[in-house]
Amino acid sequence: MNRLPSFRLDGRITVVTGGGSGIGRAAAHMFASAGATVVVLDSNGAAASDAADEIGSSADSIATDVTNPVAVKEVFDEIADRYGRIDVLFNNAGINRRRDSMELSLEDWNAVIAVNMTGMLLCARSAAKHMTKGGSIVNTASVLGLSGGWFPNIAYQASKGAVVNMTRSWAVEWASYHIRVNAIAPSIVRTPFTSALTEQPDFVAKFESLTPLGRLCEPEDMVGAVLFLASDASSMVTGHILPIDGGMLAQ
Ligand SMILES: NC(=O)c1ccc[n+]([C@@H]2O[C@H](COP(=O)([O-])OP(=O)(O)OC[C@H]3O[C@@H](n4cnc5c(N)ncnc54)[C@H](O)[C@@H]3O)[C@@H](O)[C@H]2O)c1
């Protein structure tokens, strides 16, 4: 008898928001490699369709702005119509507007909250409605949602702190529907999101020194944790926030 837990996602219908770039794109590839059908959502429709083309016949893409309540509902309804249900949501689209608190405009505050917080809500509930066989939602939080951070970044800090507690709330609220909800909390990952920082040698040296494992993360460092949380290997894990930070928060 095979006693290994299953990390496979054969036959599962998975949706990745922000799947056109960075962490989401790496996760979309991983879902397909694990046997799933993948729908890549991104406000950058060209990036989403490029990611789906790269993956091949098990992937599809739809241009979607996660802040648009009407569009989000329609897109998830369309996915469920096309594939019968949704099994996994990687709720990952996010933006940043890094500013001092005194200088942050309300426009920037609202933009970050709209994508990182409201967008997460709209996608999670639109997907959960179609998780008719139960399912798994993996939200992308951040180490900045679990700490005061290392530089002024109040809108992002607030939004990722909210993702942490939204994750726990949904884990409790939707457990009776057999929907598990967990989050990853990455530290600095080399993607277009952080390129302005990771191109600065001083910044890289500082964060390498703050990281016991001594390097920044790559998008590929994220996908093992996402697979664990998405698959039956984590069947009794819900409401958990998993830092992927090379030991940064362990200090
Ligand atoms: N890169 C890091 O260091 C890091 C660390 C911790 C958490 N995160 C989080 O990881 C997630 C992915 O970040 P990434 O580094 O891969 O960034 P990225 O910029 O490479 O990718 C983000 C994707 O989200 C899409 N997106 C942005 N706004 C959207 C919207 N309104 N609707 C739909 N799609 C939208 C973008 O078009 C882009 O393709 C984000 O939630 C981010 O906050 C990133």
The ligand as an SDF file (V2000), in Angstrom:
LIG
                    3D

 44 48  0  0  0  0  0  0  0  0999 V2000
    8.0880   39.6570   -4.9790 N   0  0  0  0  0  0  0  0  0  0  0  0
    8.1160   39.7170   -3.6550 C   0  0  0  0  0  0  0  0  0  0  0  0
    9.1620   39.9940   -3.0380 O   0  0  0  0  0  0  0  0  0  0  0  0
    6.8940   39.4150   -2.8470 C   0  0  0  0  0  0  0  0  0  0  0  0
    7.0490   39.1950   -1.4730 C   0  0  0  0  0  0  0  0  0  0  0  0
    5.9240   38.9220   -0.7010 C   0  0  0  0  0  0  0  0  0  0  0  0
    4.6800   38.8650   -1.2980 C   0  0  0  0  0  0  0  0  0  0  0  0
    4.5660   39.1000   -2.6250 N   0  0  0  0  0  0  0  0  0  0  0  0
    3.2300   39.0350   -3.1960 C   0  0  0  0  0  0  0  0  0  0  0  0
    3.2350   38.0510   -4.1970 O   0  0  0  0  0  0  0  0  0  0  0  0
    2.2080   38.3340   -5.1450 C   0  0  0  0  0  0  0  0  0  0  0  0
    2.7760   38.2280   -6.5400 C   0  0  0  0  0  0  0  0  0  0  0  0
    3.8560   39.1290   -6.6290 O   0  0  0  0  0  0  0  0  0  0  0  0
    5.0120   38.9930   -7.7180 P   0  0  0  0  0  0  0  0  0  0  0  0
    6.2650   39.2950   -7.0210 O   0  0  0  0  0  0  0  0  0  0  0  0
    4.8620   37.7430   -8.4860 O   0  0  0  0  0  0  0  0  0  0  0  0
    4.6510   40.2800   -8.6120 O   0  0  0  0  0  0  0  0  0  0  0  0
    4.5880   40.5090  -10.1930 P   0  0  0  0  0  0  0  0  0  0  0  0
    4.4420   41.9820  -10.3260 O   0  0  0  0  0  0  0  0  0  0  0  0
    5.6920   39.8070  -10.8670 O   0  0  0  0  0  0  0  0  0  0  0  0
    3.2090   39.8020  -10.5960 O   0  0  0  0  0  0  0  0  0  0  0  0
    1.9900   40.3050  -10.1410 C   0  0  0  0  0  0  0  0  0  0  0  0
    0.9630   40.0950  -11.2390 C   0  0  0  0  0  0  0  0  0  0  0  0
   -0.2930   40.5610  -10.7240 O   0  0  0  0  0  0  0  0  0  0  0  0
   -0.9520   41.2310  -11.7850 C   0  0  0  0  0  0  0  0  0  0  0  0
   -1.9220   42.1870  -11.2560 N   0  0  0  0  0  0  0  0  0  0  0  0
   -1.6740   43.3710  -10.6420 C   0  0  0  0  0  0  0  0  0  0  0  0
   -2.8270   43.9990  -10.3740 N   0  0  0  0  0  0  0  0  0  0  0  0
   -3.8140   43.1900  -10.8190 C   0  0  0  0  0  0  0  0  0  0  0  0
   -5.2290   43.2960  -10.8510 C   0  0  0  0  0  0  0  0  0  0  0  0
   -5.8680   44.4000  -10.3820 N   0  0  0  0  0  0  0  0  0  0  0  0
   -5.9410   42.2660  -11.3610 N   0  0  0  0  0  0  0  0  0  0  0  0
   -5.3090   41.1740  -11.8590 C   0  0  0  0  0  0  0  0  0  0  0  0
   -3.9900   41.0330  -11.8900 N   0  0  0  0  0  0  0  0  0  0  0  0
   -3.2490   42.0360  -11.3800 C   0  0  0  0  0  0  0  0  0  0  0  0
    0.1590   41.9310  -12.5500 C   0  0  0  0  0  0  0  0  0  0  0  0
   -0.2460   42.2670  -13.8790 O   0  0  0  0  0  0  0  0  0  0  0  0
    1.2630   40.8950  -12.5090 C   0  0  0  0  0  0  0  0  0  0  0  0
    1.2280   40.0390  -13.6430 O   0  0  0  0  0  0  0  0  0  0  0  0
    1.6600   39.6980   -4.7700 C   0  0  0  0  0  0  0  0  0  0  0  0
    0.4860   39.5300   -4.0040 O   0  0  0  0  0  0  0  0  0  0  0  0
    2.7470   40.2850   -3.8950 C   0  0  0  0  0  0  0  0  0  0  0  0
    2.2350   41.2120   -2.9670 O   0  0  0  0  0  0  0  0  0  0  0  0
    5.6360   39.3750   -3.4230 C   0  0  0  0  0  0  0  0  0  0  0  0
  1  2  1  0
  2  3  2  0
  2  4  1  0
  4  5  1  0
  4 44  2  0
  5  6  2  0
  6  7  1  0
  7  8  2  0
  8  9  1  0
  8 44  1  0
  9 10  1  0
  9 42  1  0
 10 11  1  0
 11 12  1  0
 11 40  1  0
 12 13  1  0
 13 14  1  0
 14 15  2  0
 14 16  1  0
 14 17  1  0
 17 18  1  0
 18 19  2  0
 18 20  1  0
 18 21  1  0
 21 22  1  0
 22 23  1  0
 23 24  1  0
 23 38  1  0
 24 25  1  0
 25 26  1  0
 25 36  1  0
 26 27  1  0
 26 35  1  0
 27 28  2  0
 28 29  1  0
 29 30  1  0
 29 35  2  0
 30 31  1  0
 30 32  2  0
 32 33  1  0
 33 34  2  0
 34 35  1  0
 36 37  1  0
 36 38  1  0
 38 39  1  0
 40 41  1  0
 40 42  1  0
 42 43  1  0
M  CHG  2   8   1  16  -1
M  END
$$$$
